[in-house]
Amino acid sequence: MTIVYFVRHAEPNYDNHNDALRELSAKGLEDRKLVTNFFADKRIDVALSSPFKRAIDTIKDFTDSFGLHIDIIDEFRERKVDSEWIEDFTSFSWKQWNDFSYKLSDGECLQEVQDRNIFALKLVLDKFRGKNIIIGSHGTALSTIIKFYDNSFGYDDFAKIRNKMPWIVEFAFDENARLFAMRKHDLF
């Protein structure tokens, strides 16, 4: 059995519009202790993350406490919306969830996000078979992974988790890397 815990990052500082460098807010820095507490009694063998600062920093308190190094997997990054900040994120998200090929001129569609995240996950499952893995992740990227395994997951489900930060989804895979179980963990 391989267990993969995707950890959606804690609350970011939305005043920073640089997606890759957006840090955690003061609340996010405090809330990452919830992640550390959640994993304190679990055996974690491998720590991975999106390259984005908020994802790394959300699991860093835990990894530092337990002496784990975080390896960066670029394909686990959040989707690129566009080159400009989107003010009406709700309408944009609704369009993307209702058309997995919809994207702005300099952004990614959800199908592209799902494809690269599932590609990376399959490599991780092959490389770390039988291990317990924590992965620093993002709301949209993680949601496309959930949808890959549960096609009923859609915009309404995404909207429900939009403000759940941090949030953990546990995937259990059998020895053939087939999904055995999926559990969602609210930390509040």
BELHU-V841255 format. One record per run of one state. SS is the DSSP state (~ for helix, > for strand, _ for the rest). FROM is the first residue (numbers start at 0). LEN is the number of residues. If there is no record, write none. Layout:
ss->SS from->FROM len->LEN
ss->SS from->FROM len->LEN
//
This chain:
ss->_ from->0 len->1
ss->> from->1 len->7
ss->_ from->8 len->3
ss->> from->11 len->1
ss->_ from->12 len->11
ss->> from->23 len->1
ss->_ from->24 len->1
ss->~ from->25 len->14
ss->_ from->39 len->6
ss->> from->45 len->4
ss->_ from->49 len->3
ss->~ from->52 len->13
ss->_ from->65 len->4
ss->> from->69 len->3
ss->_ from->72 len->1
ss->~ from->73 len->3
ss->_ from->76 len->12
ss->~ from->88 len->10
ss->_ from->98 len->11
ss->~ from->109 len->18
ss->_ from->127 len->4
ss->> from->131 len->6
ss->_ from->137 len->1
ss->~ from->138 len->11
ss->_ from->149 len->5
ss->~ from->154 len->7
ss->_ from->161 len->5
ss->> from->166 len->7
ss->_ from->173 len->5
ss->> from->178 len->8
ss->_ from->186 len->2
//
